[in-house]
Amino acid sequence: MLIDSIVILFVHINKLITFNEVVIFLLICFYLYACILCECLFMLNLMLSKVLDAMKTLCLSF
């Protein structure tokens, strides 16, 4: 997906780039970055909650 965005950017560089196209491209990149970041945070949160649950069960067993 990121490679497609880069290819689209190079296609736009070949012709005259308007300000709107640059803004749209930056917004798409920011959106993709935000999605990837949210996904990573979600996975991290999931892992941490599992670790905390495991620690709770360990503590309760003693």
PDB file with one MODEL, atoms N, CA, C and O in Angstrom:
MODEL        1
ATOM      1  N   MET A   1       0.833  -1.201   0.000  1.00  0.00           N
ATOM      2  CA  MET A   1       0.000   0.000   0.000  1.00  0.00           C
ATOM      3  C   MET A   1       0.873   1.259   0.000  1.00  0.00           C
ATOM      4  O   MET A   1       0.592   2.215  -0.723  1.00  0.00           O
ATOM      5  N   LEU A   2       1.913   1.253   0.800  1.00  0.00           N
ATOM      6  CA  LEU A   2       2.818   2.404   0.855  1.00  0.00           C
ATOM      7  C   LEU A   2       3.563   2.550  -0.459  1.00  0.00           C
ATOM      8  O   LEU A   2       3.809   3.663  -0.923  1.00  0.00           O
ATOM      9  N   ILE A   3       3.928   1.407  -1.065  1.00  0.00           N
ATOM     10  CA  ILE A   3       4.634   1.431  -2.346  1.00  0.00           C
ATOM     11  C   ILE A   3       3.740   2.047  -3.423  1.00  0.00           C
ATOM     12  O   ILE A   3       4.204   2.813  -4.267  1.00  0.00           O
ATOM     13  N   ASP A   4       2.446   1.699  -3.380  1.00  0.00           N
ATOM     14  CA  ASP A   4       1.490   2.290  -4.334  1.00  0.00           C
ATOM     15  C   ASP A   4       1.460   3.801  -4.183  1.00  0.00           C
ATOM     16  O   ASP A   4       1.429   4.524  -5.179  1.00  0.00           O
ATOM     17  N   SER A   5       1.467   4.284  -2.953  1.00  0.00           N
ATOM     18  CA  SER A   5       1.446   5.727  -2.705  1.00  0.00           C
ATOM     19  C   SER A   5       2.698   6.398  -3.261  1.00  0.00           C
ATOM     20  O   SER A   5       2.628   7.489  -3.828  1.00  0.00           O
ATOM     21  N   ILE A   6       3.846   5.735  -3.092  1.00  0.00           N
ATOM     22  CA  ILE A   6       5.112   6.291  -3.606  1.00  0.00           C
ATOM     23  C   ILE A   6       5.078   6.341  -5.129  1.00  0.00           C
ATOM     24  O   ILE A   6       5.510   7.323  -5.733  1.00  0.00           O
ATOM     25  N   VAL A   7       4.556   5.266  -5.756  1.00  0.00           N
ATOM     26  CA  VAL A   7       4.447   5.234  -7.219  1.00  0.00           C
ATOM     27  C   VAL A   7       3.544   6.356  -7.702  1.00  0.00           C
ATOM     28  O   VAL A   7       3.858   7.040  -8.676  1.00  0.00           O
ATOM     29  N   ILE A   8       2.404   6.546  -7.006  1.00  0.00           N
ATOM     30  CA  ILE A   8       1.482   7.630  -7.367  1.00  0.00           C
ATOM     31  C   ILE A   8       2.191   8.980  -7.247  1.00  0.00           C
ATOM     32  O   ILE A   8       1.995   9.860  -8.085  1.00  0.00           O
ATOM     33  N   LEU A   9       3.011   9.145  -6.210  1.00  0.00           N
ATOM     34  CA  LEU A   9       3.742  10.406  -6.032  1.00  0.00           C
ATOM     35  C   LEU A   9       4.690  10.641  -7.201  1.00  0.00           C
ATOM     36  O   LEU A   9       4.768  11.758  -7.713  1.00  0.00           O
ATOM     37  N   PHE A  10       5.415   9.605  -7.634  1.00  0.00           N
ATOM     38  CA  PHE A  10       6.338   9.766  -8.764  1.00  0.00           C
ATOM     39  C   PHE A  10       5.591  10.089 -10.053  1.00  0.00           C
ATOM     40  O   PHE A  10       6.077  10.861 -10.879  1.00  0.00           O
ATOM     41  N   VAL A  11       4.413   9.499 -10.227  1.00  0.00           N
ATOM     42  CA  VAL A  11       3.597   9.807 -11.410  1.00  0.00           C
ATOM     43  C   VAL A  11       3.212  11.282 -11.390  1.00  0.00           C
ATOM     44  O   VAL A  11       3.230  11.947 -12.426  1.00  0.00           O
ATOM     45  N   HIS A  12       2.864  11.792 -10.212  1.00  0.00           N
ATOM     46  CA  HIS A  12       2.496  13.201 -10.088  1.00  0.00           C
ATOM     47  C   HIS A  12       3.704  14.119 -10.284  1.00  0.00           C
ATOM     48  O   HIS A  12       3.557  15.239 -10.773  1.00  0.00           O
ATOM     49  N   ILE A  13       4.895  13.651  -9.907  1.00  0.00           N
ATOM     50  CA  ILE A  13       6.104  14.467 -10.093  1.00  0.00           C
ATOM     51  C   ILE A  13       6.368  14.650 -11.590  1.00  0.00           C
ATOM     52  O   ILE A  13       6.825  15.710 -12.019  1.00  0.00           O
ATOM     53  N   ASN A  14       6.074  13.598 -12.391  1.00  0.00           N
ATOM     54  CA  ASN A  14       6.324  13.671 -13.834  1.00  0.00           C
ATOM     55  C   ASN A  14       5.503  14.770 -14.506  1.00  0.00           C
ATOM     56  O   ASN A  14       5.983  15.427 -15.430  1.00  0.00           O
ATOM     57  N   LYS A  15       4.272  14.972 -14.046  1.00  0.00           N
ATOM     58  CA  LYS A  15       3.510  16.105 -14.572  1.00  0.00           C
ATOM     59  C   LYS A  15       3.586  17.237 -13.543  1.00  0.00           C
ATOM     60  O   LYS A  15       4.245  17.101 -12.513  1.00  0.00           O
ATOM     61  N   LEU A  16       2.922  18.328 -13.821  1.00  0.00           N
ATOM     62  CA  LEU A  16       2.966  19.469 -12.916  1.00  0.00           C
ATOM     63  C   LEU A  16       2.147  19.157 -11.664  1.00  0.00           C
ATOM     64  O   LEU A  16       0.963  18.828 -11.749  1.00  0.00           O
ATOM     65  N   ILE A  17       2.789  19.264 -10.508  1.00  0.00           N
ATOM     66  CA  ILE A  17       2.114  18.944  -9.257  1.00  0.00           C
ATOM     67  C   ILE A  17       1.355  20.179  -8.764  1.00  0.00           C
ATOM     68  O   ILE A  17       1.907  21.277  -8.685  1.00  0.00           O
ATOM     69  N   THR A  18       0.100  19.975  -8.441  1.00  0.00           N
ATOM     70  CA  THR A  18      -0.665  21.064  -7.839  1.00  0.00           C
ATOM     71  C   THR A  18      -0.590  20.917  -6.324  1.00  0.00           C
ATOM     72  O   THR A  18      -0.291  19.843  -5.802  1.00  0.00           O
ATOM     73  N   PHE A  19      -0.862  21.993  -5.645  1.00  0.00           N
ATOM     74  CA  PHE A  19      -0.787  21.995  -4.183  1.00  0.00           C
ATOM     75  C   PHE A  19      -1.788  21.008  -3.590  1.00  0.00           C
ATOM     76  O   PHE A  19      -1.488  20.331  -2.607  1.00  0.00           O
ATOM     77  N   ASN A  20      -2.981  20.927  -4.191  1.00  0.00           N
ATOM     78  CA  ASN A  20      -4.024  20.022  -3.678  1.00  0.00           C
ATOM     79  C   ASN A  20      -3.584  18.563  -3.721  1.00  0.00           C
ATOM     80  O   ASN A  20      -3.860  17.802  -2.793  1.00  0.00           O
ATOM     81  N   GLU A  21      -2.904  18.173  -4.790  1.00  0.00           N
ATOM     82  CA  GLU A  21      -2.455  16.783  -4.899  1.00  0.00           C
ATOM     83  C   GLU A  21      -1.445  16.440  -3.807  1.00  0.00           C
ATOM     84  O   GLU A  21      -1.468  15.343  -3.248  1.00  0.00           O
ATOM     85  N   VAL A  22      -0.565  17.384  -3.512  1.00  0.00           N
ATOM     86  CA  VAL A  22       0.427  17.154  -2.454  1.00  0.00           C
ATOM     87  C   VAL A  22      -0.270  17.002  -1.105  1.00  0.00           C
ATOM     88  O   VAL A  22       0.068  16.119  -0.318  1.00  0.00           O
ATOM     89  N   VAL A  23      -1.245  17.871  -0.846  1.00  0.00           N
ATOM     90  CA  VAL A  23      -1.983  17.813   0.421  1.00  0.00           C
ATOM     91  C   VAL A  23      -2.726  16.487   0.538  1.00  0.00           C
ATOM     92  O   VAL A  23      -2.718  15.859   1.597  1.00  0.00           O
ATOM     93  N   ILE A  24      -3.367  16.062  -0.547  1.00  0.00           N
ATOM     94  CA  ILE A  24      -4.104  14.791  -0.534  1.00  0.00           C
ATOM     95  C   ILE A  24      -3.149  13.625  -0.283  1.00  0.00           C
ATOM     96  O   ILE A  24      -3.458  12.724   0.496  1.00  0.00           O
ATOM     97  N   PHE A  25      -1.988  13.643  -0.943  1.00  0.00           N
ATOM     98  CA  PHE A  25      -1.006  12.578  -0.751  1.00  0.00           C
ATOM     99  C   PHE A  25      -0.535  12.530   0.708  1.00  0.00           C
ATOM    100  O   PHE A  25      -0.423  11.452   1.291  1.00  0.00           O
ATOM    101  N   LEU A  26      -0.260  13.705   1.294  1.00  0.00           N
ATOM    102  CA  LEU A  26       0.184  13.758   2.688  1.00  0.00           C
ATOM    103  C   LEU A  26      -0.909  13.252   3.628  1.00  0.00           C
ATOM    104  O   LEU A  26      -0.623  12.562   4.606  1.00  0.00           O
ATOM    105  N   LEU A  27      -2.154  13.595   3.329  1.00  0.00           N
ATOM    106  CA  LEU A  27      -3.265  13.116   4.157  1.00  0.00           C
ATOM    107  C   LEU A  27      -3.386  11.593   4.083  1.00  0.00           C
ATOM    108  O   LEU A  27      -3.636  10.934   5.093  1.00  0.00           O
ATOM    109  N   ILE A  28      -3.205  11.035   2.869  1.00  0.00           N
ATOM    110  CA  ILE A  28      -3.260   9.573   2.716  1.00  0.00           C
ATOM    111  C   ILE A  28      -2.136   8.916   3.516  1.00  0.00           C
ATOM    112  O   ILE A  28      -2.356   7.918   4.202  1.00  0.00           O
ATOM    113  N   CYS A  29      -0.924   9.486   3.425  1.00  0.00           N
ATOM    114  CA  CYS A  29       0.213   8.930   4.178  1.00  0.00           C
ATOM    115  C   CYS A  29      -0.035   9.000   5.680  1.00  0.00           C
ATOM    116  O   CYS A  29       0.246   8.047   6.407  1.00  0.00           O
ATOM    117  N   PHE A  30      -0.565  10.135   6.142  1.00  0.00           N
ATOM    118  CA  PHE A  30      -0.850  10.293   7.562  1.00  0.00           C
ATOM    119  C   PHE A  30      -1.904   9.289   8.017  1.00  0.00           C
ATOM    120  O   PHE A  30      -1.795   8.712   9.100  1.00  0.00           O
ATOM    121  N   TYR A  31      -2.936   9.081   7.175  1.00  0.00           N
ATOM    122  CA  TYR A  31      -3.998   8.129   7.491  1.00  0.00           C
ATOM    123  C   TYR A  31      -3.436   6.710   7.617  1.00  0.00           C
ATOM    124  O   TYR A  31      -3.764   5.987   8.558  1.00  0.00           O
ATOM    125  N   LEU A  32      -2.586   6.319   6.659  1.00  0.00           N
ATOM    126  CA  LEU A  32      -1.978   4.985   6.697  1.00  0.00           C
ATOM    127  C   LEU A  32      -1.110   4.831   7.948  1.00  0.00           C
ATOM    128  O   LEU A  32      -1.147   3.797   8.615  1.00  0.00           O
ATOM    129  N   TYR A  33      -0.328   5.873   8.260  1.00  0.00           N
ATOM    130  CA  TYR A  33       0.534   5.840   9.441  1.00  0.00           C
ATOM    131  C   TYR A  33      -0.300   5.701  10.710  1.00  0.00           C
ATOM    132  O   TYR A  33       0.041   4.938  11.614  1.00  0.00           O
ATOM    133  N   ALA A  34      -1.406   6.456  10.763  1.00  0.00           N
ATOM    134  CA  ALA A  34      -2.277   6.394  11.937  1.00  0.00           C
ATOM    135  C   ALA A  34      -2.895   5.000  12.084  1.00  0.00           C
ATOM    136  O   ALA A  34      -2.997   4.475  13.193  1.00  0.00           O
ATOM    137  N   CYS A  35      -3.305   4.404  10.960  1.00  0.00           N
ATOM    138  CA  CYS A  35      -3.890   3.058  11.002  1.00  0.00           C
ATOM    139  C   CYS A  35      -2.878   2.040  11.510  1.00  0.00           C
ATOM    140  O   CYS A  35      -3.199   1.202  12.354  1.00  0.00           O
ATOM    141  N   ILE A  36      -1.652   2.116  10.993  1.00  0.00           N
ATOM    142  CA  ILE A  36      -0.600   1.176  11.410  1.00  0.00           C
ATOM    143  C   ILE A  36      -0.287   1.366  12.895  1.00  0.00           C
ATOM    144  O   ILE A  36      -0.116   0.392  13.629  1.00  0.00           O
ATOM    145  N   LEU A  37      -0.215   2.628  13.332  1.00  0.00           N
ATOM    146  CA  LEU A  37       0.079   2.927  14.730  1.00  0.00           C
ATOM    147  C   LEU A  37      -1.014   2.392  15.649  1.00  0.00           C
ATOM    148  O   LEU A  37      -0.729   1.797  16.688  1.00  0.00           O
ATOM    149  N   CYS A  38      -2.280   2.611  15.252  1.00  0.00           N
ATOM    150  CA  CYS A  38      -3.404   2.119  16.060  1.00  0.00           C
ATOM    151  C   CYS A  38      -3.379   0.596  16.151  1.00  0.00           C
ATOM    152  O   CYS A  38      -3.632   0.024  17.211  1.00  0.00           O
ATOM    153  N   GLU A  39      -3.072  -0.054  15.033  1.00  0.00           N
ATOM    154  CA  GLU A  39      -3.002  -1.513  15.008  1.00  0.00           C
ATOM    155  C   GLU A  39      -1.910  -2.008  15.959  1.00  0.00           C
ATOM    156  O   GLU A  39      -2.122  -2.961  16.709  1.00  0.00           O
ATOM    157  N   CYS A  40      -0.745  -1.360  15.925  1.00  0.00           N
ATOM    158  CA  CYS A  40       0.363  -1.744  16.805  1.00  0.00           C
ATOM    159  C   CYS A  40      -0.014  -1.539  18.263  1.00  0.00           C
ATOM    160  O   CYS A  40       0.253  -2.400  19.101  1.00  0.00           O
ATOM    161  N   LEU A  41      -0.635  -0.399  18.573  1.00  0.00           N
ATOM    162  CA  LEU A  41      -1.041  -0.127  19.950  1.00  0.00           C
ATOM    163  C   LEU A  41      -2.074  -1.132  20.421  1.00  0.00           C
ATOM    164  O   LEU A  41      -2.038  -1.571  21.571  1.00  0.00           O
ATOM    165  N   PHE A  42      -3.003  -1.503  19.533  1.00  0.00           N
ATOM    166  CA  PHE A  42      -4.025  -2.487  19.886  1.00  0.00           C
ATOM    167  C   PHE A  42      -3.387  -3.835  20.211  1.00  0.00           C
ATOM    168  O   PHE A  42      -3.743  -4.476  21.200  1.00  0.00           O
ATOM    169  N   MET A  43      -2.432  -4.263  19.365  1.00  0.00           N
ATOM    170  CA  MET A  43      -1.759  -5.542  19.597  1.00  0.00           C
ATOM    171  C   MET A  43      -0.949  -5.502  20.896  1.00  0.00           C
ATOM    172  O   MET A  43      -0.935  -6.473  21.653  1.00  0.00           O
ATOM    173  N   LEU A  44      -0.281  -4.385  21.148  1.00  0.00           N
ATOM    174  CA  LEU A  44       0.502  -4.218  22.367  1.00  0.00           C
ATOM    175  C   LEU A  44      -0.405  -4.280  23.592  1.00  0.00           C
ATOM    176  O   LEU A  44      -0.073  -4.925  24.587  1.00  0.00           O
ATOM    177  N   ASN A  45      -1.546  -3.610  23.514  1.00  0.00           N
ATOM    178  CA  ASN A  45      -2.518  -3.610  24.600  1.00  0.00           C
ATOM    179  C   ASN A  45      -3.022  -5.019  24.872  1.00  0.00           C
ATOM    180  O   ASN A  45      -3.173  -5.424  26.025  1.00  0.00           O
ATOM    181  N   LEU A  46      -3.282  -5.767  23.795  1.00  0.00           N
ATOM    182  CA  LEU A  46      -3.753  -7.144  23.915  1.00  0.00           C
ATOM    183  C   LEU A  46      -2.703  -8.004  24.619  1.00  0.00           C
ATOM    184  O   LEU A  46      -3.030  -8.778  25.518  1.00  0.00           O
ATOM    185  N   MET A  47      -1.428  -7.863  24.202  1.00  0.00           N
ATOM    186  CA  MET A  47      -0.350  -8.640  24.805  1.00  0.00           C
ATOM    187  C   MET A  47      -0.186  -8.289  26.279  1.00  0.00           C
ATOM    188  O   MET A  47      -0.022  -9.172  27.120  1.00  0.00           O
ATOM    189  N   LEU A  48      -0.231  -6.987  26.589  1.00  0.00           N
ATOM    190  CA  LEU A  48      -0.066  -6.555  27.973  1.00  0.00           C
ATOM    191  C   LEU A  48      -1.192  -7.076  28.855  1.00  0.00           C
ATOM    192  O   LEU A  48      -0.953  -7.493  29.988  1.00  0.00           O
ATOM    193  N   SER A  49      -2.413  -7.053  28.342  1.00  0.00           N
ATOM    194  CA  SER A  49      -3.533  -7.546  29.148  1.00  0.00           C
ATOM    195  C   SER A  49      -3.383  -9.044  29.408  1.00  0.00           C
ATOM    196  O   SER A  49      -3.722  -9.518  30.492  1.00  0.00           O
ATOM    197  N   LYS A  50      -2.876  -9.797  28.418  1.00  0.00           N
ATOM    198  CA  LYS A  50      -2.669 -11.236  28.624  1.00  0.00           C
ATOM    199  C   LYS A  50      -1.579 -11.484  29.664  1.00  0.00           C
ATOM    200  O   LYS A  50      -1.697 -12.377  30.503  1.00  0.00           O
ATOM    201  N   VAL A  51      -0.515 -10.681  29.598  1.00  0.00           N
ATOM    202  CA  VAL A  51       0.580 -10.825  30.566  1.00  0.00           C
ATOM    203  C   VAL A  51       0.077 -10.495  31.968  1.00  0.00           C
ATOM    204  O   VAL A  51       0.390 -11.202  32.926  1.00  0.00           O
ATOM    205  N   LEU A  52      -0.700  -9.427  32.086  1.00  0.00           N
ATOM    206  CA  LEU A  52      -1.233  -9.043  33.397  1.00  0.00           C
ATOM    207  C   LEU A  52      -2.172 -10.107  33.947  1.00  0.00           C
ATOM    208  O   LEU A  52      -2.145 -10.397  35.143  1.00  0.00           O
ATOM    209  N   ASP A  53      -3.008 -10.696  33.079  1.00  0.00           N
ATOM    210  CA  ASP A  53      -3.891 -11.783  33.517  1.00  0.00           C
ATOM    211  C   ASP A  53      -3.081 -12.972  34.015  1.00  0.00           C
ATOM    212  O   ASP A  53      -3.419 -13.582  35.030  1.00  0.00           O
ATOM    213  N   ALA A  54      -2.006 -13.297  33.292  1.00  0.00           N
ATOM    214  CA  ALA A  54      -1.152 -14.421  33.698  1.00  0.00           C
ATOM    215  C   ALA A  54      -0.501 -14.133  35.046  1.00  0.00           C
ATOM    216  O   ALA A  54      -0.407 -15.019  35.894  1.00  0.00           O
ATOM    217  N   MET A  55      -0.050 -12.888  35.245  1.00  0.00           N
ATOM    218  CA  MET A  55       0.572 -12.524  36.518  1.00  0.00           C
ATOM    219  C   MET A  55      -0.442 -12.580  37.660  1.00  0.00           C
ATOM    220  O   MET A  55      -0.111 -12.991  38.772  1.00  0.00           O
ATOM    221  N   LYS A  56      -1.682 -12.163  37.378  1.00  0.00           N
ATOM    222  CA  LYS A  56      -2.735 -12.212  38.409  1.00  0.00           C
ATOM    223  C   LYS A  56      -2.997 -13.646  38.834  1.00  0.00           C
ATOM    224  O   LYS A  56      -3.094 -13.938  40.026  1.00  0.00           O
ATOM    225  N   THR A  57      -3.113 -14.550  37.853  1.00  0.00           N
ATOM    226  CA  THR A  57      -3.392 -15.949  38.195  1.00  0.00           C
ATOM    227  C   THR A  57      -2.222 -16.553  38.957  1.00  0.00           C
ATOM    228  O   THR A  57      -2.427 -17.372  39.853  1.00  0.00           O
ATOM    229  N   LEU A  58      -0.986 -16.158  38.613  1.00  0.00           N
ATOM    230  CA  LEU A  58       0.190 -16.646  39.342  1.00  0.00           C
ATOM    231  C   LEU A  58       0.158 -16.167  40.785  1.00  0.00           C
ATOM    232  O   LEU A  58       0.403 -16.936  41.715  1.00  0.00           O
ATOM    233  N   CYS A  59      -0.148 -14.879  40.959  1.00  0.00           N
ATOM    234  CA  CYS A  59      -0.178 -14.314  42.313  1.00  0.00           C
ATOM    235  C   CYS A  59      -1.287 -14.934  43.149  1.00  0.00           C
ATOM    236  O   CYS A  59      -1.110 -15.172  44.344  1.00  0.00           O
ATOM    237  N   LEU A  60      -2.439 -15.197  42.518  1.00  0.00           N
ATOM    238  CA  LEU A  60      -3.568 -15.775  43.251  1.00  0.00           C
ATOM    239  C   LEU A  60      -3.309 -17.224  43.638  1.00  0.00           C
ATOM    240  O   LEU A  60      -3.853 -17.708  44.630  1.00  0.00           O
ATOM    241  N   SER A  61      -2.478 -17.923  42.856  1.00  0.00           N
ATOM    242  CA  SER A  61      -2.220 -19.325  43.153  1.00  0.00           C
ATOM    243  C   SER A  61      -1.311 -19.482  44.378  1.00  0.00           C
ATOM    244  O   SER A  61      -1.311 -20.534  45.017  1.00  0.00           O
ATOM    245  N   PHE A  62      -0.537 -18.438  44.707  1.00  0.00           N
ATOM    246  CA  PHE A  62       0.344 -18.541  45.882  1.00  0.00           C
ATOM    247  C   PHE A  62      -0.376 -18.207  47.163  1.00  0.00           C
ATOM    248  O   PHE A  62       0.224 -18.247  48.237  1.00  0.00           O
TER     249      PHE A  62
ENDMDL
END
